Amino acid sequence: MPLITTAPTLLTERLRLDAHRLDDFESLAAMWADPEVVRYIGGTPRDREDSWGRLMRYVGHWALLGYGYWAVRDKISGAYLGGIGFSDFQRTIIPALDAPEMGWTLVTAAQGKGYATEALQAALAWGKEHLPGDKAVCIISPENQPSLALARKVGFSESHRSEYHQNPIVVMHCPL
């Protein structure tokens, strides 16, 4: 199977998932600077430098691994709602993650509207056809009850508990 080098477009009822673009930077940086967005993702708002590196990683994953993160957009307005996808961040977690890691982040205004469920289902369906192996993993703070519930809703189940950067995490697996 040939390597996919840019995010393919996925369409859902309300969303368009496609490649991150340079003009997404301001929206992405604003999202990661929002204390509410990062409350369970390290707890510290990110600066523009971190967000720039994140944008580069999103694009680079596709170029080097054939999978990565999609920009999540409102299908009608085109507004940037967040990012979702698969990664290999080479995290120092014991035991090591053994499959592509799935993650999702939405702007505060888009949370609680079912967008994450819609986007996750589309990404997982793509993953079944294109990812290596037979599963995906995710890591979630045990305090992040909405994300834990969402992960379970789309097919993830708890594998074990661990730590990442001295913070407790729940490691979950989802069959593809």
C-alpha positions as CSV (number, residue, x, y, z in Angstrom):
1,M,0.0,0.0,0.0
2,P,1.5,3.4,-1.0
3,L,2.3,5.9,1.8
4,I,-0.4,8.6,2.2
5,T,1.6,11.9,2.5
6,T,-1.2,14.3,3.4
7,A,-4.5,14.0,5.3
8,P,-7.3,12.8,3.1
9,T,-10.6,14.6,3.3
10,L,-13.3,12.9,5.5
11,L,-16.8,14.2,5.5
12,T,-19.5,13.6,8.1
13,E,-22.9,15.0,8.5
14,R,-21.7,18.3,10.0
15,L,-17.9,18.2,9.6
16,R,-15.1,18.3,7.2
17,L,-11.8,16.7,8.3
18,D,-8.9,17.6,6.1
19,A,-5.2,18.6,6.2
20,H,-4.0,21.3,8.5
21,R,-2.9,24.5,6.6
22,L,-0.7,27.4,7.4
23,D,-3.7,29.6,7.8
24,D,-5.0,27.4,10.6
25,F,-2.2,28.6,12.8
26,E,-4.0,31.5,14.5
27,S,-7.1,29.4,15.3
28,L,-4.9,26.5,16.5
29,A,-2.8,28.8,18.7
30,A,-5.9,30.3,20.2
31,M,-7.3,26.9,21.0
32,W,-4.2,25.7,22.7
33,A,-3.9,29.0,24.7
34,D,-7.4,28.5,26.2
35,P,-7.1,27.3,29.8
36,E,-10.4,25.4,29.5
37,V,-9.1,23.4,26.5
38,V,-5.9,22.4,28.2
39,R,-7.4,21.8,31.7
40,Y,-6.8,18.0,31.4
41,I,-4.0,18.2,28.9
42,G,-1.1,19.3,31.1
43,G,-3.1,22.1,32.6
44,T,-1.0,24.9,31.2
45,P,-2.0,27.0,28.3
46,R,0.5,26.7,25.4
47,D,2.4,29.6,23.8
48,R,2.6,30.3,20.1
49,E,5.9,28.5,19.8
50,D,4.4,25.3,21.1
51,S,1.4,25.7,18.8
52,W,3.7,26.3,15.8
53,G,5.6,23.1,16.6
54,R,2.3,21.2,17.0
55,L,1.2,22.4,13.6
56,M,4.5,21.2,12.1
57,R,4.1,17.8,13.8
58,Y,0.5,17.4,12.5
59,V,1.7,17.9,8.9
60,G,4.9,15.9,9.4
61,H,3.2,12.8,10.7
62,W,1.4,12.4,7.4
63,A,4.6,13.0,5.4
64,L,6.7,10.5,7.3
65,L,4.2,7.9,8.7
66,G,1.2,8.0,6.4
67,Y,-1.2,8.9,9.2
68,G,-1.6,12.0,11.4
69,Y,-4.1,14.6,12.6
70,W,-6.9,16.2,10.6
71,A,-8.1,19.7,11.1
72,V,-11.8,19.5,12.1
73,R,-13.9,22.1,10.4
74,D,-17.6,23.1,10.3
75,K,-18.8,21.7,7.0
76,I,-20.8,24.8,6.1
77,S,-18.8,27.7,7.5
78,G,-15.3,26.2,7.3
79,A,-14.6,27.4,10.8
80,Y,-11.7,25.6,12.5
81,L,-13.1,23.5,15.4
82,G,-10.0,21.6,16.4
83,G,-7.8,18.6,15.6
84,I,-8.2,14.9,15.7
85,G,-6.1,12.0,14.5
86,F,-3.4,9.4,15.1
87,S,0.2,10.0,16.1
88,D,3.4,8.5,17.3
89,F,4.9,11.1,19.6
90,Q,7.5,8.6,21.0
91,R,6.1,9.3,24.5
92,T,8.1,8.0,27.5
93,I,5.3,5.9,29.1
94,I,5.9,2.6,30.8
95,P,4.9,0.2,29.3
96,A,5.4,1.9,25.9
97,L,2.3,2.6,23.7
98,D,2.0,-0.3,21.3
99,A,-0.2,1.2,18.5
100,P,-0.9,4.5,16.9
101,E,-2.1,7.0,19.5
102,M,-5.4,8.7,18.9
103,G,-6.0,12.2,20.2
104,W,-8.7,14.9,19.9
105,T,-9.0,18.5,20.9
106,L,-11.9,20.9,20.1
107,V,-12.3,24.6,20.7
108,T,-14.4,25.3,23.8
109,A,-17.4,26.6,21.8
110,A,-17.5,23.3,19.9
111,Q,-17.5,21.0,22.9
112,G,-20.6,19.1,24.1
113,K,-22.3,19.2,20.7
114,G,-21.4,15.7,19.4
115,Y,-18.7,16.9,17.0
116,A,-16.0,14.9,18.7
117,T,-18.1,11.7,18.4
118,E,-18.7,12.4,14.8
119,A,-15.1,13.1,14.0
120,L,-13.8,10.2,16.0
121,Q,-16.1,7.7,14.3
122,A,-14.9,9.0,10.9
123,A,-11.2,8.8,11.8
124,L,-11.6,5.3,13.3
125,A,-13.3,4.1,10.2
126,W,-10.4,5.5,8.1
127,G,-7.9,3.9,10.6
128,K,-9.5,0.4,10.1
129,E,-8.6,0.6,6.4
130,H,-5.2,2.4,6.6
131,L,-3.4,2.0,9.9
132,P,-0.8,-0.7,10.7
133,G,-1.9,-3.3,13.2
134,D,-5.3,-4.0,14.6
135,K,-5.8,-1.3,17.3
136,A,-5.4,2.3,18.3
137,V,-4.6,3.6,21.8
138,C,-5.3,6.9,23.6
139,I,-4.2,8.4,26.9
140,I,-6.6,10.4,29.0
141,S,-6.4,12.0,32.4
142,P,-8.5,10.1,34.9
143,E,-10.1,13.4,35.9
144,N,-11.3,14.0,32.3
145,Q,-14.6,12.3,32.6
146,P,-16.1,13.7,29.3
147,S,-13.2,12.3,27.3
148,L,-13.2,9.0,29.1
149,A,-16.9,8.7,28.3
150,L,-16.4,9.7,24.7
151,A,-13.6,7.2,24.3
152,R,-15.8,4.4,25.6
153,K,-18.7,5.5,23.4
154,V,-16.6,5.0,20.2
155,G,-15.1,1.7,21.3
156,F,-12.1,2.3,23.5
157,S,-11.7,0.3,26.7
158,E,-9.3,0.7,29.6
159,S,-6.1,-1.2,29.2
160,H,-4.1,0.0,32.2
161,R,-3.1,3.0,34.2
162,S,0.3,4.7,34.0
163,E,2.0,8.1,34.3
164,Y,3.1,10.7,31.8
165,H,5.2,13.6,32.9
166,Q,4.4,12.7,36.5
167,N,0.7,12.9,35.9
168,P,-1.7,9.9,36.1
169,I,-3.2,8.6,32.8
170,V,-5.6,6.0,31.7
171,V,-4.3,4.1,28.7
172,M,-7.2,2.8,26.5
173,H,-7.2,0.5,23.5
174,C,-9.7,0.4,20.6
175,P,-9.8,-2.5,18.1
176,L,-9.7,-1.5,14.5
